[in-house]
Amino acid sequence: MGWLQSTSIELSNSTKNGAFSAKSCISSDMHLSADDEGLHFKVGLAEKTFKKEEIQALRTLREEKTLPAIWLLQAKLDDGEWIDILESYDENSLLNMMNGIASKLLLPIKEHTGRLVRRDEHGMGVVEQLARYPDRWPRPEKLPSIKFGFRKGTDSVYTTIPTRSTQSALFFFWATFLFSVAIGISMLFLRSIGDTDHTQLIWVFIFPFLTLGYWLIFNSNTGQLESRHKLIITATNISLQAKFLGLMPLKTKIWDLENFVDIDANEDGRLTLFIGERRYSMSMHRREAEWFVGEVATQMEQLMVDRINDVRKSMNLELKEAFKKFDANNDGNLSPEELETAIDEFGIGLSKLQMKVLMRDIDRDSDGKIDYSEFVERFSSMANSRSSEEE
């Protein structure tokens, strides 16, 4: 695995351990690669290799008091010291680079966005994490101070997340927009001296309109001016609809549930949803963020139960009848294989990973099988409505 930075860089400094920190300039290209032996650098004639066992973790940080923002990739060595690896103005590329290195070397990572990944979680989406590591998804109670939550729709749940636009992008937008308005008014004044033609008013709108168009294009590539994302989850899909500047609804983006890569919150309340190839981050109270992560998992599990219940009801099957149809060997218990076979035969449309999540969710005593009481408890109408929250 290797990367060659498209812009030129220079070797800005070298620590006593030989760690490189590079910034964009107009000199040498940098080559960075990770393999089974470790992490390798080459900047011009300078080369450096860190053995795999020397690196304990990776993280990204934003350098303070820099404009435009500079993002820093650091590695933690076996002596506990964090050393600089690379500096970049390209936040997304730096995050992707870190994830690629960590995946190859099986390193834990900590993103400045709030996302945390353990050594054994690389390459997993949310559904697989729920299936393999359910104990890593705590479900704290909702605090009275939390003013948002999920609402139930037809075959879906949805909520509006209190995301915010990037402050620096917001500042530059309003600065350029107001400047364009000032130019438009100035052009109107200069062209309309002694002129009674009201068509000159068009000059007031031309420059602001062009400026708005530029920022819409900028936002389509970066998402930095989006806020108040509406999150919609079904048993098979996840979608987001943002508002430009919190006002103008943008096109809804839809992904298969397998593209829901991660959702995480750090100790500072920084919440990140990683969907497709993009991260959506926001800041909130730490306990609000922790509740939201657990609630997303709860809602995903409930949607799987709802999917089975909808099919059962469409076939006019009572719970006892459905259990008997699922219980192929009539031993009074449902094995994982019987549950999987029934879901396939009834055309319920859940993936194998979702079936594992469902099995773990219903099997309350964790004995590897579902008895009738567990089945009834989870699929009853009371359980079916237990986690739907009103905004």
VENGI-V996849 format. One line per field, one symbol per residue. ss: DSSP state (@ for helix, = for strand, . for the rest). psi: psi as a letter, one per 30 degrees, with the letter a starting at -180 (. if undefined). burial: # if it has 16 or more other C-alpha atoms within 10 Angstrom, else .. Layout:
ss->???
psi->???
burial->???
//
This chain:
ss->.===....======.....=====.....=====...======..======@@@========........=======....=======..@@@@@@@@@@@@@@@..===.....==.@@@....@@@@@@@.@@@..............===..======.....@@@@@@@@@@@@@@@@@@@@@@@@@@.....@@@@@@@@@@@@@@@@@@@@@@@@@...========...========...==...====@@@======....======..======..@@@@@@@@@@@@@@@@@@@@@@@@@@@@@....@@@@@@@@......===@@@@@@@@@@......@@@@@@@@@@@......===@@@@@@@@.@@@@.......
psi->klkjkelllljelklfggkkkklkbhcllkkklkafeakkkjjbfkkkkkleffkflllklkkkhkjlkkkkklkklfgfkkkkekklfjeeeeeeeeeeeeeefhkkljlfffkkklegfkfkaeeeeeeeiffgilillkkffjflaklkajglllljkhlllkeeeeeeeeeeeeeeeeeeeeeeeefgjgkgjffffffffeeeeeeeeefeeeefffgfgllikjkkkafflklkklkjggejklkkkkllffgjelklkafggjkkkjkcgkkjllklkefeeeeeeeeeeeeeeeeeeeeeeeeeefghkleeeeeeeeieghgglkleeeeeeeeeefhfhkleeeeeeeeeeeieghggljleeeeeeegleeefgfgkkk.
burial->.......####.......######...###.###...######.....####..########.......########....########.#..##.#####################...##.########.....#.#..#......####...######.###...#...#..##..##.###.###...........#.##..##..##..#...#...##############.#########..#....#..##########..########..#####..########################..#......#..###.###....####.###.##....####.############....###..##..##....#..###..
//
